[in-house]
């Protein structure tokens, strides 16, 4: 057995060797390309398992030559349109003209009897006056006058003394309402003959409250409404804390003279009561309200200040324009009708059925409008006890006389129309009362007896 296996293995190995030699001879005899002369001869392992990839590459310094043939001529590519050279002397095309900005709306001419709003105070009062002018720009009956001094205040009176200047301003302008906004420049001590009073000390508080009350009394003595606008928050926390302190003094002084205090604080802070540069404007859009310094206002901030103050100002002035202000000259209006000859019409009730055409009931006539002496259907039913009438198909139609003959009453009694003649029965047999009914026990016994008789007869 082992000898036969060895012979088989030897035969297989010999066959492999013979096949390998045949492949080698075929490769050697076959004509090699010019580049093959530079390659290393391939071994049996290379032919069986591949490899010798590096030998396929041309040696360094030898550049293989390849012949490129084009069996089918390709279509010539379309030529690009040659652009004509641009002459240097050609005039350049004029740029598109920018659209002109829209013209500003025409200013409304104020009426001669227009009411004046006098705005006084510091630089924030000037911003407030600008916003109020925009708010009342299209109202000919309201005129806004600004008399603000940017660096003024109630602490330093050497620069601008409001207690002396406010009275002449009121007499010169004759305003319908005075709007005061001050305090941004008052974060400083009082300096006087008695010494220096530090900010927010008890002595400073008493003196500042006295000066604020003096301003309010100047307006009150002239019987003019006073609207005091509080200070907004600022970028610096310490400054904002002082404004909260001063706003409380302004509120008390305005209420003492029956004036209006306008709190604008909530319009310039976030939900955490912190200072913000941007916020919702008067149109609801997010806009920048404060400038980069965190103190002054932008145009949107001016409008928002005016938005808060306008609500209080409108309570003291008449913002309605005259009815004939828009009627051009030369147009004759019809004469006003005489009230004595006017045709009186009854007032229309919102619950009146006639508004939507439902003034008539189903099957009934039209309802009389106005005062009538006829009894109402309710009174007929409740007070008199009568129905509302004979109307076919209605729920209160109880008229039996109009029914068909089958239901109508006959001249003979119902019993006479039957199959038994009661008169004949009376004459022949007479009408006798029925016998006495047996008791239930007798009825049961009789029933048992009857059942027994029937059973015996069956057998």
C-alpha positions in Angstrom: 0.0 0.0 0.0 2.7 2.4 0.9 4.5 1.7 -2.3 1.5 2.6 -4.4 1.0 5.9 -2.5 4.6 6.8 -3.1 4.2 6.1 -6.8 1.1 8.3 -7.0 2.9 11.2 -5.3 5.9 10.8 -7.6 3.7 10.9 -10.7 1.9 14.0 -9.5 5.2 15.9 -8.8 6.5 14.9 -12.2 3.4 16.2 -13.9 3.8 19.5 -12.2 7.5 19.8 -13.2 6.7 18.9 -16.8 4.0 21.6 -16.9 6.2 24.2 -15.5 9.0 23.4 -18.0 6.5 23.7 -20.8 5.4 27.2 -19.6 9.0 28.3 -19.3 9.8 27.1 -22.9 6.7 28.9 -24.2 7.8 32.2 -22.6 11.3 31.9 -23.8 10.4 31.0 -27.4 7.7 33.8 -27.7 9.0 37.1 -29.1 9.5 39.7 -26.4 8.7 43.4 -26.8 11.6 45.8 -26.9 11.1 46.7 -23.3 11.3 43.0 -22.2 15.0 42.9 -22.9 15.6 45.2 -20.0 13.5 43.0 -17.6 14.8 40.3 -15.3 13.9 36.8 -16.4 10.8 35.5 -14.5 11.2 32.4 -12.4 8.8 29.5 -11.9 7.5 31.1 -8.6 6.8 34.3 -10.5 4.8 32.5 -13.1 2.8 30.4 -10.6 2.1 33.0 -7.9 2.6 36.3 -9.8 4.8 39.1 -8.5 7.9 40.7 -9.8 5.8 43.9 -10.1 9.0 45.9 -9.8 10.5 44.1 -12.8 7.6 45.3 -14.9 8.6 48.9 -14.4 11.2 50.3 -16.7 14.7 50.8 -15.2 15.8 54.2 -14.1 17.2 56.3 -16.8 15.2 54.4 -19.5 12.1 56.1 -20.9 9.8 53.6 -22.6 8.4 54.7 -26.0 4.7 54.1 -26.7 3.1 54.4 -30.1 -0.2 56.2 -30.0 -2.6 55.4 -32.7 -5.9 57.1 -33.5 -8.1 54.6 -35.3 -11.1 56.9 -35.7 -10.7 60.6 -36.2 -12.7 62.5 -33.7 -14.9 65.4 -34.6 -13.2 68.8 -34.4 -14.2 70.7 -31.2 -16.3 73.8 -31.9 -14.2 76.9 -31.8 -14.9 79.4 -29.1 -16.2 82.7 -30.2 -13.3 85.1 -30.1 -14.1 88.2 -28.1 -13.3 91.4 -29.8 -10.6 93.4 -28.0 -12.1 96.2 -26.0 -10.9 99.5 -27.3 -9.3 101.6 -24.7 -10.9 104.8 -25.9 -14.4 103.4 -25.6 -16.5 105.3 -23.1 -17.5 103.2 -20.1 -21.2 102.3 -19.6 -22.9 104.5 -17.1 -23.7 102.8 -13.8 -27.3 102.3 -12.9 -28.5 105.3 -11.1 -29.4 104.6 -7.5 -33.0 104.9 -6.6 -33.6 108.3 -4.9 -34.6 108.1 -1.2 -38.3 108.6 -0.6 -39.2 112.1 0.2 -40.0 112.9 3.8 -43.7 113.2 4.6 -44.9 116.8 4.5 -45.1 118.4 7.9 -48.6 119.0 9.2 -49.3 122.6 9.7 -50.3 123.2 13.3 -53.5 125.0 13.9 -53.6 128.5 15.5 -55.5 127.1 18.5 -53.2 124.1 18.9 -52.4 123.0 22.5 -48.8 123.2 23.5 -46.8 120.6 25.4 -43.8 122.1 27.1 -41.0 119.6 27.7 -38.3 120.8 30.2 -35.3 119.0 31.8 -31.9 117.7 30.9 -30.6 115.8 27.8 -33.1 113.0 28.3 -35.9 115.6 28.2 -34.5 116.6 24.8 -34.8 113.0 23.7 -38.3 112.8 25.0 -39.3 116.0 23.2 -38.0 114.6 19.9 -40.0 111.5 20.4 -43.1 113.4 21.3 -42.7 115.6 18.1 -42.7 112.5 16.0 -45.7 111.1 17.9 -47.8 114.2 17.4 -46.4 115.1 14.0 -49.7 114.4 12.1 -51.9 116.0 14.7 -52.5 119.7 13.9 -54.1 120.4 17.3 -51.0 119.5 19.4 -47.6 121.3 19.3 -44.6 120.1 21.2 -42.1 122.7 22.5 -38.7 121.6 23.9 -37.0 123.9 26.5 -34.4 121.4 27.7 -30.8 122.1 28.8 -28.6 119.1 28.4 -26.2 119.7 31.3 -28.8 121.0 33.7 -30.1 119.5 36.9 -31.5 120.3 40.3 -28.3 120.0 42.3 -26.1 122.6 40.6 -27.9 125.9 40.1 -24.9 127.9 38.9 -25.2 126.4 35.4 -29.0 126.6 35.0 -31.5 127.3 37.8 -34.8 125.7 37.0 -36.6 127.3 39.9 -36.0 130.7 38.3 -36.3 129.7 34.6 -39.4 127.5 34.7 -41.9 130.2 35.5 -41.0 132.5 32.6 -41.0 129.6 30.2 -44.5 128.7 31.2 -45.7 132.3 30.8 -44.1 132.6 27.4 -45.4 129.4 25.9 -48.8 129.1 27.8 -48.7 125.2 27.6 -51.6 122.9 28.2 -49.4 120.5 30.1 -45.8 120.6 31.4 -43.6 117.5 31.1 -40.5 117.3 33.3 -37.6 114.9 33.0 -34.5 115.5 35.0 -32.0 113.8 37.3 -29.4 112.3 35.1 -26.9 115.0 36.1 -27.8 115.1 39.8 -25.6 112.3 41.1 -23.3 114.8 42.9 -23.1 116.4 46.3 -24.5 119.8 47.2 -22.0 122.5 47.7 -23.0 125.6 49.6 -22.2 128.0 52.4 -23.0 125.4 55.1 -20.6 122.8 53.5 -20.9 119.8 51.3 -23.7 117.3 51.5 -22.8 113.9 50.3 -25.0 112.1 47.8 -28.0 110.2 49.3 -27.3 111.4 52.9 -30.3 112.4 55.0 -29.4 116.1 54.6 -28.9 115.7 50.8 -32.2 113.8 50.6 -34.1 116.6 52.4 -32.6 119.4 50.2 -33.2 117.6 47.0 -36.8 116.7 47.9 -37.3 120.4 48.7 -36.1 121.5 45.3 -38.2 118.9 43.5 -41.2 120.0 45.4 -40.5 123.6 44.5 -40.5 122.7 40.8 -43.8 120.9 41.2 -45.4 123.9 43.0 -44.4 126.3 40.3 -46.5 124.4 37.8 -49.3 123.9 40.3 -49.7 127.6 41.1 -50.3 128.3 37.4 -53.0 125.6 37.4 -51.3 123.6 34.7 -51.1 119.8 34.7 -47.7 118.3 35.5 -46.4 115.0 34.0 -43.1 114.0 35.6 -41.2 111.3 33.6 -38.9 109.1 35.7 -35.3 108.3 34.7 -34.5 105.1 32.9 -31.7 102.6 33.9 -28.1 103.1 32.8 -25.2 100.9 31.9 -23.5 101.4 35.3 -25.1 99.6 38.2 -24.3 102.3 40.7 -25.9 104.9 38.5 -29.0 102.8 38.1 -29.3 102.4 41.8 -29.2 106.1 42.3 -31.9 106.6 39.6 -34.2 104.2 41.5 -33.6 106.4 44.6 -34.4 109.6 42.7 -37.4 108.2 41.0 -39.1 107.7 44.3 -38.6 111.3 45.2 -40.1 112.4 41.8 -43.1 110.1 42.3 -44.0 111.6 45.7 -43.6 115.2 44.5 -45.9 114.6 41.4 -48.6 112.9 43.5 -48.5 115.7 46.1 -49.6 118.3 43.4 -52.1 115.9 41.7 -49.7 115.3 38.8 -48.9 112.2 36.8 -45.7 110.2 37.3 -44.6 108.1 34.3 -42.4 105.1 35.1 -40.3 104.1 32.0 -38.0 101.7 33.8 -39.7 98.5 32.6 -39.2 99.6 29.0 -35.4 99.5 29.1 -34.6 96.4 31.1 -34.8 92.7 30.5 -36.7 90.0 32.5 -34.0 90.1 35.2 -34.3 93.9 35.6 -30.9 94.4 34.0 -29.8 97.1 31.6 -30.1 96.3 27.9 -29.0 98.1 24.8 -31.7 96.6 22.6 -35.3 95.8 23.2 -38.7 95.9 21.6 -39.6 99.2 20.0 -42.9 100.8 19.7 -43.7 98.6 16.6 -42.8 95.4 18.5 -39.6 94.8 16.6 -36.2 94.4 18.4 -34.3 97.6 17.9 -31.3 99.4 19.6 -32.6 101.7 22.3 -29.4 103.0 23.8 -26.2 104.3 22.3 -22.8 102.7 23.0 -22.2 104.9 26.0 -25.1 103.2 27.8 -26.6 106.6 28.8 -28.1 108.5 25.8 -30.9 107.3 23.7 -31.2 106.4 20.0 -34.1 107.5 17.8 -35.9 104.3 18.7 -35.3 105.0 22.4 -36.7 108.5 21.9 -39.9 107.0 20.4 -40.2 104.6 23.3 -39.8 107.4 25.9 -42.6 109.2 24.1 -44.7 106.1 24.0 -44.8 105.9 27.8 -45.3 109.6 28.3 -48.0 110.0 25.6 -50.5 108.0 27.6 -50.4 110.4 30.5 -50.2 113.5 28.4 -53.4 112.5 26.4 -55.4 112.7 29.6 -54.9 116.5 29.8 -55.1 117.6 26.2 -57.6 117.3 23.4 -56.1 115.3 20.6 -59.1 115.5 18.3 -58.9 117.7 15.2 -61.8 120.0 14.3 -64.5 118.4 12.1 -64.2 121.0 9.3 -60.4 121.2 9.2 -60.2 118.9 6.1 -63.0 120.6 4.1 -61.6 122.6 1.2 -62.6 126.2 0.7 -65.5 126.9 -1.7 -67.5 123.8 -0.9 -71.0 124.5 0.5 -72.3 121.9 2.9 -76.0 121.1 3.0 -77.9 122.9 5.8 -78.5 121.0 9.0 -82.0 119.5 9.2 -84.5 120.9 11.7 -84.9 118.5 14.6 -88.6 119.4 14.9 -89.3 118.0 11.4 -87.1 114.9 11.7 -88.8 111.6 11.3 -88.5 109.6 14.5 -87.5 106.0 14.1 -87.7 103.5 17.0 -84.4 102.3 18.3 -83.3 98.9 17.0 -82.6 96.2 19.4 -79.9 93.7 18.8 -82.2 90.9 19.8 -85.0 92.1 17.4 -85.9 89.2 15.0 -86.5 91.8 12.2 -82.8 92.4 11.9 -82.3 89.1 10.0 -85.7 89.0 8.4 -87.3 86.6 10.9 -90.1 88.9 12.0 -92.9 86.5 11.1 -93.7 83.1 12.6 -94.3 80.0 10.5 -97.8 80.1 9.2 -98.6 83.5 10.7 -98.7 87.0 9.5 -96.3 89.8 10.0 -95.8 91.2 13.4 -97.1 94.7 14.1 -94.3 97.1 15.1 -95.2 99.7 17.7 -97.7 100.0 20.5 -101.0 98.0 20.2 -104.0 97.4 22.5 -104.5 93.8 21.4 -103.9 91.2 24.0 -100.7 89.2 23.5 -100.8 85.5 23.0 -99.3 85.0 26.4 -102.0 87.0 28.1 -104.7 85.1 26.2 -103.3 81.8 27.4 -102.3 82.7 31.0 -104.8 85.4 32.0 -107.8 84.6 29.9 -107.4 80.9 29.4 -107.9 80.9 25.6 -105.8 79.5 22.9 -103.9 81.5 20.4 -106.2 80.7 17.5 -107.0 77.9 15.1 -103.9 77.5 12.9 -103.6 74.2 11.1 -100.5 72.3 11.8 -99.4 74.2 14.9 -98.8 72.6 18.2 -101.7 74.4 19.9 -104.3 73.4 17.3 -107.0 71.6 19.3 -109.9 72.0 16.8 -111.6 68.5 16.7 -114.6 69.7 14.7 -112.6 70.0 11.6 -111.6 66.3 11.6 -112.8 63.7 9.1 -116.3 62.1 9.4 -114.9 58.8 10.6 -113.9 60.4 13.8 -116.9 62.7 14.1 -119.7 61.9 16.6 -122.9 60.1 15.2 -126.5 60.6 16.2 -126.8 57.0 17.5 -124.8 55.6 20.5 -121.8 53.4 19.8 -123.4 50.3 21.5 -126.4 50.5 19.1 -124.1 50.3 16.1 -122.7 46.9 17.3 -123.9 43.3 16.6 -126.1 43.0 19.7 -129.5 44.6 20.1 -129.8 45.4 23.8 -133.6 46.2 23.5 -134.3 42.8 22.1 -132.2 41.1 24.8 -134.2 43.0 27.5 -137.5 41.9 26.1 -136.7 38.2 25.6 -134.3 37.3 28.4 -134.0 40.3 30.5 -130.7 41.5 31.8 -129.7 39.6 34.8 -126.6 40.3 37.0 -123.9 37.7 36.8 -123.6 35.1 39.5 -121.4 35.3 42.4 -117.8 34.6 41.6 -116.3 31.5 43.3 -113.4 31.8 45.6 -109.9 31.0 44.4 -109.8 27.8 46.5 -113.1 26.6 44.9 -111.8 27.4 41.5 -108.7 25.3 42.1 -110.7 22.4 43.3 -113.1 22.6 40.4 -110.2 22.7 38.0 -108.7 19.6 39.6 -112.0 17.8 39.4 -112.4 18.7 35.8 -109.0 17.4 35.0 -109.7 14.1 36.7 -113.0 13.6 34.7 -111.2 14.3 31.5 -108.5 11.8 32.3 -111.1 9.1 33.2 -113.0 9.7 30.0 -109.9 9.3 28.0 -109.2 5.9 29.5 
